[in-house]
Amino acid sequence: MLDLWLAVAHHLLVFGLAIMLAMELAYLRADPVPLGRLSRLDAGYGAVAILVLIVGVARILWGAKGWAAYADNPFFWAKIATFTVIGLLSILPTVRFLQWSRAARSDPAFRPSAAALARVVTVVRIEVLLLLPLVGFAAAMARWPL
């Protein structure tokens, strides 16, 4: 039963990450961009990403399959690599959101430049797109060996 609960939690958390990324894109399109809300959402995104890792490790350690099922699974490692790339990409938006929030606290009229917004939007879109192979790797991983 623990395996089921861990799987459900893991899936819900990953869906939460996808929803939060979609919300970030929506906030980035708003005029004006709600910088405080965006920063809080991004902090939540980081917290949920950490929970995804924690629950994922718990599934490996205490789930029905155990480490042996994952260690030699190339799709598991591809999923981990993709999740890592998404995490690394998320650093730029996080840094910008923090900078923009600080600037807005100092100057309520502050607005990020169009170029800076475009760069962040591009990175967040790439993060969203990388969720597609991540889900594919997860599905393939569960069926390994194919």
SULDA-V643810 format. One record per backbone hydrogen bond with DSSP energy under -1.0 kcal/mol. CO is the residue of the C=O (numbers start at 1). NH is the residue of the N-H. If there is no record, write none. Layout:
CO/NH
CO/NH
This chain:
1/5
2/6
3/7
4/8
5/9
6/10
7/11
8/12
9/13
10/14
11/15
12/16
13/17
14/18
15/19
16/20
17/21
18/22
19/23
20/24
21/25
22/26
23/27
24/28
33/35
34/38
35/39
36/40
37/41
38/42
39/43
40/44
41/45
42/46
43/47
44/48
45/49
46/50
47/51
48/52
49/53
50/54
51/55
52/56
53/57
54/58
55/59
56/60
57/61
58/62
59/63
66/69
67/70
67/71
70/73
73/77
74/78
75/79
76/80
77/81
78/82
79/83
80/84
81/85
82/86
83/87
84/88
85/89
86/90
88/91
90/94
91/95
92/96
93/97
94/98
95/99
96/100
97/101
98/102
99/103
100/104
101/105
102/106
103/107
107/110
113/117
114/118
115/119
116/120
117/121
118/122
119/123
120/124
121/125
122/126
123/127
124/128
125/129
126/130
128/131
129/132
130/134
131/135
132/136
133/137
134/138
135/139
136/140
137/141
138/142
141/144
